[in-house]
Amino acid sequence: MSSFYYDKSHEVIGRFVKADLDWDTVILTKNTTESINKLAHRFPFQRGDIVIATEMEHHSNDLPWRFRARVEYVPVDEKGCLQTVILEQMLKKHYPHTRLVAVCGASNVTGHINDIHYLAALAHEYGALILVDGAQLVPHRPVDIKPHDDPAHIDFLAFSGHKIYAPFGCGVLIGPRHFFQQGNPDQTGGGTVSLVTKEQIIWAGLPDREEAGSPNVLGALLLADTLQYLQQLGLERMAAYEDELTCYALEALSSVPGIIIYGSQPRVGVITFNLPSFPHAQLGSILCHEGGIGVRTGCFCAQTYVRKLLGLNTEQPLSYWSQKSPAHWPGMVRISLAAYNTREEIDRLAALLRQIADNANYYKHLYPFSHHQQEYLPPKSHHYDWRSYKA
């Protein structure tokens, strides 16, 4: 019975993004990172083949390609938006050697949304396939990979369950069945074969041949159930609410003295910012300890993109940064909004940021950098209770 429901979960997940299950296979992995690595190892690259990625990619949609093909990067503008005109120029220049365009559906740094169907049609026009890293897009927007005979069809889509309200440990890779029926799986062993002798192997059908080892049955079932629940709630309605909340947050944060907000519209509910008086990690620690507000700080696994948005030299040798204390590494503060967030939470964040900005010297001295723990921490004598904080 568990095998039946596990197999059924693949169908539910595929239909969530309107995959054609007669043509496409749904392969379950641990996360988006593993999905993209799997595709990179399964792609039949030849000498001279090119992958076009972008300067806005998460490391998971950059590093795996570097060891498999020559990678060229589409630049972004000063707002962090993809320069699609240059992408077309690159496709023309490298035709017919570009095998794949690898692009995020939405940036995990600025939240910027790429027009994935326009990019798909452009890639196909020049004989390339497209992979969309949907980790940030699928949780915030309805995604339709479109039929295979549509020029705007998405060839490969990867995303993670934990980004879309399901538990950790289940990722998704969707692509053409015929693609994964060629060659050997990237991982072999239990569950990947139908018949074996000492001399011969007959691989199992899809997706079994690509899902080596004991499957994450519970993770698959919970992801499928979550996607069905989201469809019942209404994906368009959720997206509309998140858009309204994001606009409200951008306006509220703009009232904070000196704040720098990165990126531009259209975007999902991801907002990054800095207060010039504070290192990003120090500001994140203050928000956590003073207000119980959870944020992410750093470069968010997209160092090239973040350095460019900060106006830093992206060609700076890594030795330049490795010699510096992590307290001085570049980065930003990020909030990530979802359907469960409220205006009241935004107001509370903005009020605390104004308080911090107005009392910069006090907070800077209160939160020194601990070289032992490699983070900014308040002194043990500083007693706080975030539950008593009032905006």
C-alpha positions as CSV (number, residue, x, y, z in Angstrom):
1,M,0.0,0.0,0.0
2,S,2.8,2.4,0.8
3,S,4.3,1.8,-2.7
4,F,1.0,2.7,-4.2
5,Y,0.7,6.0,-2.4
6,Y,4.4,6.8,-3.0
7,D,3.9,6.2,-6.8
8,K,0.7,8.3,-6.6
9,S,2.6,11.2,-5.0
10,H,4.7,11.5,-8.2
11,E,1.5,12.1,-10.2
12,V,0.1,14.7,-7.8
13,I,3.4,16.6,-7.8
14,G,3.7,16.5,-11.6
15,R,0.1,17.7,-12.1
16,F,0.7,20.6,-9.7
17,V,2.9,22.2,-12.3
18,K,0.9,20.8,-15.2
19,A,3.5,18.2,-16.4
20,D,2.4,15.9,-19.1
21,L,3.0,12.5,-17.4
22,D,2.9,10.7,-20.7
23,W,6.0,12.6,-21.7
24,D,7.5,13.8,-18.4
25,T,8.9,11.9,-15.4
26,V,8.9,13.2,-11.8
27,I,12.0,12.2,-9.9
28,L,12.2,12.7,-6.2
29,T,15.4,13.8,-4.5
30,K,16.4,15.3,-1.2
31,N,16.2,19.0,-2.4
32,T,16.7,21.3,-5.3
33,T,20.5,21.1,-5.0
34,E,20.4,17.4,-5.5
35,S,18.0,17.7,-8.3
36,I,20.2,20.0,-10.3
37,N,23.3,17.9,-9.5
38,K,21.5,14.9,-10.8
39,L,20.6,16.7,-14.0
40,A,24.2,17.9,-14.4
41,H,25.6,14.4,-14.1
42,R,22.9,12.9,-16.4
43,F,23.3,15.5,-19.2
44,P,25.2,14.1,-22.1
45,F,27.7,16.9,-22.6
46,Q,30.3,16.7,-25.3
47,R,33.6,18.6,-25.6
48,G,32.9,22.2,-26.4
49,D,29.4,22.3,-25.0
50,I,28.2,25.4,-23.2
51,V,25.8,26.1,-20.4
52,I,24.5,29.6,-20.1
53,A,23.7,30.5,-16.5
54,T,23.2,34.0,-15.0
55,E,24.9,36.2,-12.5
56,M,21.8,35.9,-10.2
57,E,21.9,32.2,-9.7
58,H,22.0,30.4,-6.4
59,H,25.3,28.4,-6.1
60,S,23.2,25.2,-6.6
61,N,22.4,26.3,-10.2
62,D,26.0,27.4,-10.9
63,L,28.6,25.1,-9.3
64,P,27.2,21.8,-10.7
65,W,27.6,23.0,-14.3
66,R,31.2,24.2,-13.9
67,F,32.5,20.6,-13.6
68,R,30.5,19.4,-16.6
69,A,30.7,22.1,-19.3
70,R,31.9,25.5,-20.1
71,V,29.7,28.0,-18.3
72,E,28.9,31.6,-19.5
73,Y,27.0,34.0,-17.4
74,V,24.3,36.5,-18.4
75,P,24.9,39.8,-16.6
76,V,22.3,41.6,-14.4
77,D,21.8,45.4,-14.3
78,E,22.2,47.6,-11.3
79,K,18.8,46.6,-9.9
80,G,19.7,42.9,-10.2
81,C,17.4,42.2,-13.2
82,L,18.5,39.8,-15.9
83,Q,19.7,41.5,-19.2
84,T,17.7,39.3,-21.6
85,V,19.0,41.2,-24.6
86,I,22.5,40.1,-23.8
87,L,21.2,36.5,-23.3
88,E,20.0,36.5,-26.9
89,Q,23.3,37.9,-28.1
90,M,25.1,35.1,-26.2
91,L,22.9,32.4,-27.7
92,K,23.6,33.8,-31.2
93,K,27.3,34.0,-30.5
94,H,27.6,30.4,-29.2
95,Y,25.1,28.7,-31.5
96,P,24.9,25.7,-31.9
97,H,27.1,24.9,-28.9
98,T,24.8,26.0,-26.1
99,R,23.1,22.9,-24.8
100,L,21.3,24.4,-21.8
101,V,20.1,27.7,-20.3
102,A,20.0,27.4,-16.5
103,V,18.0,30.1,-14.8
104,C,16.1,30.7,-11.5
105,G,12.4,31.3,-11.7
106,A,12.7,33.9,-8.9
107,S,15.8,35.1,-7.1
108,N,16.3,34.0,-3.5
109,V,18.2,37.3,-3.0
110,T,16.0,40.0,-4.5
111,G,12.9,38.0,-5.2
112,H,13.0,39.2,-8.8
113,I,10.8,37.1,-11.1
114,N,12.2,36.0,-14.4
115,D,9.9,35.5,-17.4
116,I,10.6,31.8,-17.7
117,H,8.4,31.2,-20.7
118,Y,10.0,34.0,-22.7
119,L,13.4,32.6,-21.7
120,A,12.3,29.1,-22.7
121,A,11.2,30.2,-26.1
122,L,14.4,32.1,-26.6
123,A,16.6,29.1,-25.6
124,H,14.6,26.8,-28.0
125,E,14.9,29.2,-30.9
126,Y,18.7,28.7,-30.7
127,G,18.6,24.9,-30.1
128,A,19.1,24.9,-26.4
129,L,17.1,23.3,-23.5
130,I,16.1,25.2,-20.4
131,L,16.3,24.3,-16.7
132,V,14.3,26.4,-14.3
133,D,15.4,26.4,-10.6
134,G,11.9,26.8,-9.2
135,A,12.9,26.7,-5.5
136,Q,11.7,30.3,-4.9
137,L,9.1,30.5,-7.7
138,V,7.0,27.4,-7.2
139,P,6.0,28.3,-3.5
140,H,4.8,31.8,-4.5
141,R,3.3,31.6,-8.0
142,P,1.3,29.0,-10.0
143,V,3.7,27.4,-12.4
144,D,2.7,25.8,-15.7
145,I,5.5,24.1,-17.6
146,K,3.3,24.0,-20.7
147,P,3.0,21.2,-23.4
148,H,6.1,19.9,-25.1
149,D,5.0,21.3,-28.5
150,D,4.8,24.8,-27.1
151,P,8.0,26.9,-27.7
152,A,7.7,28.2,-24.2
153,H,7.7,24.7,-22.6
154,I,10.0,24.3,-19.6
155,D,12.2,21.3,-20.3
156,F,13.4,20.7,-16.7
157,L,12.1,22.1,-13.4
158,A,13.5,21.6,-10.0
159,F,12.1,22.7,-6.6
160,S,12.1,21.7,-2.9
161,G,9.3,20.6,-0.6
162,H,10.5,22.6,2.4
163,K,10.2,25.9,0.5
164,I,6.5,25.2,-0.1
165,Y,5.3,24.3,3.4
166,A,6.2,20.6,3.3
167,P,8.9,19.0,5.5
168,F,12.6,19.0,4.7
169,G,14.0,16.1,2.8
170,C,12.0,15.9,-0.5
171,G,13.0,17.6,-3.7
172,V,11.7,17.4,-7.2
173,L,13.2,17.1,-10.7
174,I,10.8,17.0,-13.7
175,G,12.0,16.4,-17.2
176,P,11.4,14.4,-20.4
177,R,11.1,10.7,-19.9
178,H,13.2,9.9,-23.0
179,F,16.1,12.0,-21.6
180,F,16.4,9.9,-18.5
181,Q,15.9,6.6,-20.4
182,Q,19.3,7.2,-22.1
183,G,22.5,6.2,-20.4
184,N,23.0,4.9,-16.9
185,P,21.6,6.5,-13.7
186,D,24.0,8.8,-11.8
187,Q,23.5,6.7,-8.7
188,T,23.0,2.9,-8.8
189,G,22.0,0.2,-6.3
190,G,18.8,-0.8,-4.6
191,G,15.6,0.0,-6.5
192,T,17.3,1.0,-9.7
193,V,17.2,-2.3,-11.5
194,S,14.7,-4.8,-12.8
195,L,17.1,-7.7,-13.4
196,V,20.8,-8.3,-12.7
197,T,23.4,-11.0,-13.3
198,K,27.1,-10.7,-12.9
199,E,27.4,-9.6,-16.5
200,Q,24.2,-7.8,-17.3
201,I,21.9,-5.1,-15.9
202,I,18.3,-4.2,-17.0
203,W,17.5,-0.9,-15.4
204,A,14.1,-0.4,-13.8
205,G,11.5,2.0,-15.4
206,L,11.2,5.6,-14.5
207,P,11.3,7.1,-12.0
208,D,12.7,4.1,-10.1
209,R,16.0,3.9,-12.0
210,E,16.7,7.5,-10.9
211,E,15.8,7.1,-7.2
212,A,18.4,4.8,-5.8
213,G,18.1,3.5,-2.3
214,S,15.2,3.5,0.2
215,P,12.8,6.2,-0.8
216,N,11.6,9.0,1.5
217,V,8.0,7.8,1.4
218,L,6.7,10.0,4.2
219,G,8.4,13.1,2.6
220,A,6.8,12.3,-0.8
221,L,3.3,11.8,0.7
222,L,3.5,15.0,2.8
223,L,4.7,17.0,-0.2
224,A,1.8,15.7,-2.4
225,D,-0.7,16.4,0.4
226,T,0.6,19.9,0.9
227,L,0.3,20.7,-2.8
228,Q,-3.2,19.4,-2.9
229,Y,-4.1,21.6,0.1
230,L,-2.5,24.6,-1.5
231,Q,-4.6,24.0,-4.6
232,Q,-7.7,23.9,-2.5
233,L,-6.8,27.2,-0.9
234,G,-6.3,28.8,-4.3
235,L,-2.8,29.5,-5.6
236,E,-3.8,32.7,-7.3
237,R,-5.4,34.0,-4.1
238,M,-2.3,33.2,-2.1
239,A,-0.1,35.0,-4.7
240,A,-2.3,38.1,-4.6
241,Y,-2.1,38.3,-0.9
242,E,1.7,37.9,-0.9
243,D,1.9,40.6,-3.5
244,E,-0.1,43.0,-1.4
245,L,1.9,42.1,1.7
246,T,5.2,42.6,-0.2
247,C,4.1,46.0,-1.4
248,Y,3.1,47.0,2.1
249,A,6.4,45.8,3.5
250,L,8.4,47.7,0.9
251,E,6.6,50.9,1.8
252,A,6.9,50.3,5.5
253,L,10.7,49.6,5.3
254,S,11.2,52.7,3.2
255,S,10.4,54.8,6.2
256,V,13.4,53.5,8.1
257,P,16.2,56.2,8.1
258,G,19.1,55.3,5.9
259,I,17.8,51.9,4.8
260,I,19.0,50.5,1.5
261,I,16.5,48.1,-0.2
262,Y,17.8,45.9,-3.1
263,G,16.0,44.7,-6.2
264,S,12.9,45.8,-8.0
265,Q,9.6,44.6,-9.2
266,P,8.2,42.2,-10.2
267,R,9.3,40.1,-7.2
268,V,8.0,37.4,-4.9
269,G,8.0,38.1,-1.1
270,V,11.8,38.2,-0.7
271,I,13.2,41.6,0.5
272,T,16.9,42.3,1.2
273,F,18.2,45.4,2.8
274,N,21.0,47.0,4.8
275,L,21.4,49.8,7.3
276,P,24.8,51.4,6.5
277,S,25.7,51.9,10.2
278,F,25.6,48.1,10.8
279,P,27.3,45.0,9.4
280,H,24.5,42.8,8.1
281,A,25.2,40.0,10.6
282,Q,25.1,42.4,13.5
283,L,21.8,43.8,12.4
284,G,20.4,40.3,12.1
285,S,21.5,39.4,15.6
286,I,19.9,42.6,17.0
287,L,16.6,41.9,15.3
288,C,16.7,38.3,16.7
289,H,17.6,39.1,20.3
290,E,15.7,42.4,20.7
291,G,12.5,41.5,18.8
292,G,12.4,37.8,18.2
293,I,12.4,38.5,14.5
294,G,14.0,35.8,12.4
295,V,15.9,37.0,9.3
296,R,18.7,35.6,7.2
297,T,22.0,37.4,6.7
298,G,24.9,37.0,4.4
299,C,25.1,36.2,0.7
300,F,22.3,33.6,0.6
301,C,24.4,31.1,-1.5
302,A,24.6,33.7,-4.3
303,Q,27.9,35.5,-3.6
304,T,28.5,36.9,-7.1
305,Y,25.0,38.4,-7.3
306,V,25.2,39.9,-3.8
307,R,28.6,41.5,-4.4
308,K,27.3,43.0,-7.6
309,L,24.3,44.5,-6.0
310,L,26.5,45.9,-3.3
311,G,28.7,47.6,-5.9
312,L,31.7,45.5,-5.1
313,N,34.3,44.1,-7.5
314,T,33.0,40.7,-8.5
315,E,36.4,39.8,-9.9
316,Q,38.2,40.4,-6.6
317,P,40.4,37.3,-5.8
318,L,38.9,35.2,-3.0
319,S,42.2,35.6,-1.1
320,Y,41.2,39.2,-0.5
321,W,38.1,38.1,1.5
322,S,39.6,35.0,3.1
323,Q,42.2,37.2,4.8
324,K,39.4,39.3,6.4
325,S,37.4,38.4,9.5
326,P,34.0,37.0,8.7
327,A,32.7,40.1,10.6
328,H,33.6,42.2,7.6
329,W,32.5,39.9,4.8
330,P,29.8,41.5,2.5
331,G,26.2,40.6,2.7
332,M,22.6,41.7,3.4
333,V,19.7,41.1,5.7
334,R,16.7,39.2,4.1
335,I,13.1,38.7,5.1
336,S,11.0,36.1,3.4
337,L,7.3,36.6,3.4
338,A,4.6,34.0,2.9
339,A,0.8,33.6,3.1
340,Y,0.9,33.2,6.9
341,N,2.6,36.6,7.5
342,T,0.6,39.7,8.5
343,R,0.8,43.5,8.3
344,E,1.2,43.6,12.0
345,E,4.4,41.6,11.8
346,I,5.7,44.0,9.1
347,D,4.8,47.0,11.3
348,R,6.7,45.5,14.2
349,L,9.8,44.9,12.1
350,A,9.8,48.4,10.7
351,A,9.3,50.0,14.1
352,L,12.3,48.0,15.6
353,L,14.4,49.0,12.6
354,R,13.6,52.6,13.2
355,Q,14.5,52.2,16.8
356,I,17.8,50.6,15.9
357,A,18.6,53.3,13.3
358,D,17.9,56.1,15.7
359,N,20.1,54.5,18.4
360,A,22.9,53.2,16.2
361,N,25.8,53.8,18.6
362,Y,24.0,52.1,21.5
363,Y,23.3,48.9,19.5
364,K,26.7,48.8,17.8
365,H,28.5,48.7,21.1
366,L,25.9,46.4,22.7
367,Y,26.5,43.7,20.1
368,P,30.2,43.0,19.7
369,F,31.6,40.4,17.4
370,S,32.5,37.1,19.1
371,H,35.5,35.6,17.4
372,H,35.0,32.4,19.4
373,Q,31.4,31.9,18.1
374,Q,31.9,33.8,14.9
375,E,28.8,36.0,15.3
376,Y,27.6,39.2,16.9
377,L,26.2,38.6,20.4
378,P,24.9,40.8,23.2
379,P,26.8,40.6,26.6
380,K,25.4,38.0,29.0
381,S,24.4,40.9,31.3
382,H,22.0,42.2,28.7
383,H,18.6,41.0,29.7
384,Y,15.9,41.2,27.1
385,D,12.4,39.7,26.6
386,W,11.2,40.1,23.0
387,R,7.7,39.2,24.1
388,S,7.5,42.5,26.0
389,Y,8.6,44.5,22.9
390,K,5.8,46.8,21.6
391,A,5.9,48.6,18.3
